[in-house]
Structures are given as structure tokens and as C-alpha cells.
């Protein structure tokens, strides 16, 4: 079963310095038909103007994943982390019992394009945690790369949820096959380009929820990039 979420059907937020698209209900955007997909609670595609960003604000009981597509994001938090997230890098912040952080476009003269993703953790509370890693080399040399997992296998960043997150960059006519495990669901979020998934066309910004399938056949009809979530 495949259910598409078209790019232009997502919630839209425009705050002058920030343009954002919400795949699921978030902040002032509320749609009871689009609250989450299994443990996947938020996918926000953000474009942040140069020199702008989010001031210090709190989170708790959420696994927060940030993937920078272009630009650079400056991150500071109450755990003592002070870093920049660059293209091809993935950051995971486990909010746990509570954490405060800020995020700013580190570049003064160009926008930063990123995806911020929230997953509901497998248990509330606990100590906050942090992980960050560049996968740029792997993404440029492999068709699909595991970047986040519960067990940290294959060099991925750990997360407190039974969820695997992959990123794929495909060139025109490249193909990748993904086997779905019984009882699990997959969400594919397009970053750019155009692919077909079991005959369903997906373009930049589109999302696709998939359940009760055995094998996903994904082919790019132009240079493309997408994030794939394999969820319990």
C-alpha cells in the first residue's frame, strides 16, 4: 500500500527569515489526517535566510535529526555542544528529560536548506544525548547509506527508537532495491530530483508512506536525493 503526500499539499510557514514546509502537523499548521507516520512525528523542510535562525528554546522527549542540504547551520545547546552542521552531515539530538538549543544560519550571504526530523523515542526521559557525523564520502560513492539506527551499525548514528534512516543519492537511471521487513512501514521523503517507487512517481518535496509491501524498486529518472525511514 502506497500513499503519496504531494510537496505542495504540505503545510506552509513563512516568517520572513524562514520558509518552511511541514509534512506533518506542526506549530500553527494542524491537519488531523497528517499527524505522524508511526514514530515519525515531524519532517520540516526549512530554508533559513543568511544570518537568521532560531533562538534558544527547549525540547524534551524527542529524537531530533537535522540534515543539511546546502549552506551551514550553527548549533549550540545546554549540553555544551557548539558546532556547525555542513552539507552531507547528520546531527542527532536526544532531548531526553530536557535540553535547550539554538540554531542559526552560519552564512551571512546565503540561505541554508535543511530537513529537521523528529521521532518519538521508545521511552520518555533519560539523559539528553548528541551525535554528529559527515556521510558525504559515503553518499557520493554508495547508492544508499544507513545514517541513523538503534544499534549504530555500519557507522551510523544511534537513536532511541527502532528506526533506521537512510539517505540515497542516485544519478539518472540508477536503481536501488529495498526489502521491507514484515510489520514495518517505510516513509520516503524526496530532497530533490525525480524517482519512481514501485511505479509511483515522486518529485522534489514529495513524501510516500508505504506499508504491506515486500520489495521497493526505486529508479531515478534524473539526478535525485531522498531520505528513507524504516520504522517499527
N, C-alpha and C positions, 0 to 999 in steps of 0.2 A: 504494500500500500504506500503510495507516494502522494504527499500533499505539499503543493508549492506555496510559498509566501513571496509574492512578487515585490521587487525592490520598491516600487512607487506606492505600494499598499502599506508600507511600514509607517509608524508614527514619525512625525517630523517636528523637530525642535530647532528654532532659530533664535539665538540670543545675541546677535550682533557679532561677537567674537567667536561664537561656537555654532556650527551647523551640525546637527546630529540626526541620525535615523535610528528608530527603536524597533527592533524585530518583535519584542515582547513589551507588554505594558511596563511603563517606567515613568517616574516623576509625574508630569501633568498629562501624559498620554496613558489612557486606560481603555483597554478593549478586553472584555471578559472572554472572548474567543481566542485571545493570544496572550496568555499569562506566562506560559513556560512550555518547555518540551522536556518531560521527565525532570531531571535535576538541573537542566539548563534554564536559568531564570532570566538572564539578560544578555542580549547582543546589541551593543550600541556601536554604530559606525560614526566616529567623530572626525570633524575637520576643525582644528583649533587655529585661530589666527596667530601670526607671529607675536611673541612676547605676551601672550594671554594664557589663561588657564584657570584651573580650579584651586581656590584657596584651601587651607587646611580644613578638613571635615572628617567626621568619624564613620567607621563601619564596624559591624560585628556579625558573627555567624554567617560568613560568606567566603567562598573561594573566588578571588578576583584575578582574572587573567587579562593582561594587556599585550597586544601585538601591534607593533608599529610598522606601518606600510611604507611611509615616507616621512621625512623630517626627523625630529628628535624630541623626546618627552623627558623633561626634568622631573624626578620623583624624590620627595623627602617624606619620611614617616617617623612615628614615635618610637620605632624600634631602632632608630639611629641610621637607617639607610639614606644615603644621599647619592643619587646616581642619575645617569642619562640612559634612556632606553632608545636604541637606534634601530633602523630598519633591519628586519630579519631576526630581531631579538624578541624573546618571550619573557614576560615577567609574571610571576605568581605571588600574590599576597594573600595569605590566610589570615582573615580578620580575627578569627577566634573570639575570645571574650571581649575584644575591643582594641581598635587601632585607629590612629589619626594619620592622615597623609594629605599631601598636596601634589598637584600635577600641573606643570606649565610647559608650554611650547618653548623649548630651549632656543629656538631660532627666532631672531627678531624680524627677519625679512621674508619669511615664507611660512605657509601653513604646515601643520603636522597632521597627517592622516593616520588614524589608528582604529583598532577594534578593541573595545573593552567588554569583557565577558564575565558574567557572574554565574557560578554554580552553587547550589545549595549543598553544604557539607554533609557528610554522613553522620555527624553528631555536632551538637552545639557546644559552644565554649572552647576551652583549651587555650594554650598559649598561641599568640599570633606568630606567623612564620613568613619567610620570604625566600624567593628563588628567582634567579635571572640568568639567562643563557642566550648566546647567539647561535642560531641554527643556519646562518647564511650559507656557509660552505655546504652543508648537507642539502639545503633546499635547492642549491644550484647544481647538485650532482645526483640527486635521487628524485624519483617521481613522487614519492610520498614519504613524509618524515614524521615519526612519533615525537611530539614535543612536550606533552604532559601525560602523566599516567599515575595511578595509585601506587605502583611499586617502583617507579623510577627506572624501568628497564630501558635498555638501548640508549642510555644517556639522556633520557627525558627528565623533566622537572616533576617532582612529586606533587600530588594533590590529595586532599582528604575527601575523596569521593571515588566511587567505582566508575571512572570515566577516563577514556583515552581521547586525547586531542591530537589530530594530525594536521599538518599543513602540506599542501601539494602545489607545486608549480609545474605546469605542463606546457610544452610547446605545441604548436599546431600539429594536429593528428596524433599526438601522444595519447596513450591509453594507460589506464590503471584499473585493476580489478580489486575489489574489496569484499571479503567474505564477512557476512553478518553472522554473529553468534545467536543461537536461539534465545528468544525472550528479550533481546536488546533492541534499542532504537538508535537510528543514526540521523543526525542533522548535518546537512551540508550548507555552508554559508559561502556564497561567492564573494571574493575580494575584487576580482577583475576578470574580464575575458568572457568566454562563451564555451560551455561544455554541454554534453548530453549525458544523462544518467538514466540508464535503462529506458532510453527513448524519450525522456523528458528533457526539454531544453532549459538551460539555466544561463542567465546573463549576469553581468556585474550587479551586485547588491541583492540578487535573489537568494532565497533560502528554500530548503527542501527537507521536510520531515519524512522519514522512511521507517516503516515497521513491517514485519511479516514478509520480508524478502530474504533470500539466501545469498545472492551474489549481486554486487553492484558493478556494472560495467560503465566506466567513466571515460569519455573521449573528448579531447579538446578540439574545437573547430577553429580556434585561434589561440595565441598565447594567453594562458589563463592561470589564475591562482584561486584556491579555495581552502577553507578550514573545514575539517570533518570531525564531528563529535560522535564517539561510540559510547553509548550510555546504557547503564543498567536500568 
